[in-house]
Amino acid sequence: MGAKLLTGRWGSPWASDPFLKIRIAIEIDTQSVVILHHFADRAWRRFRPDEHAYVRDLINDEIDAVVECP
């Protein structure tokens, strides 16, 4: 059986681009970010590996405040 994921949207991690659309998938069991996309060129695209690590770490730092019942 596959991992259970929580999916949704997240605020832009960049102050210079506050309206950047981001969608995420978080593995429920580990509460870790497993998928990140941003809306670019009118399509959802994966972040580059260096951006993915940066954004993933930001979200992981805030995840306990977002998930009420981890």
N, C-alpha and C positions, 0 to 999 in steps of 0.2 A: 504494500500500500504506500502511496506517495505521502509526502509531507503536507500537513495542513498549513495553508497560507492565509494571512490576513492581507487584503489588498486595499489600496486607497490612494489618496493624493497627499502631497506634502508641500509646505510652503517653500518658496525659492530659497536656496542656501546663499544666494549672492545678492547683496544689497544693491549692486549696480543693475540687477535685472529682477526686480521684485515680483514681476508677473509671470516669470518662467513657470510653465506647467511641469510638474513632476508627478509620476506615478510610481508606486512602490509595492513590493510584496515582501512581507515579513513572515518568516517561519515561526509559527506559534510556539512550538516546543522549545526552541532555543532563543526566541525573541531576537533573532538576527535578521538583518536586511539581506535578502537574497537576490532581488531584482530591482533595478532602477532604470527608469526611462525618462527622457525629457522630450517635450514637444518642440521639434525643430524642423524647419522646411515643410510644414504642414503634415508631419508624420511623427509617430512615436519612435524614438531611437534610443538605443542603449547608450549610457554614458561611456566615454573613453575610460580605460582601466584606471588612470590616475584620478579622474574626476569621480569615478564610482567609489573608490576607496575614501576620498575626502567626504563625499556626501553620506556614504554609509556610516562613517564614523560620527558625523554630526547627528544623524538620526539615532544611532545606537546610544549616544549620550543623552538623548531626550526621550527615549522610548518608554521608560517607566512612568513618565508624566502623562503619556498619551494613552497607554493601555491601562484601563482601570483595574482589571483583574488579570494580571499576567499568568 
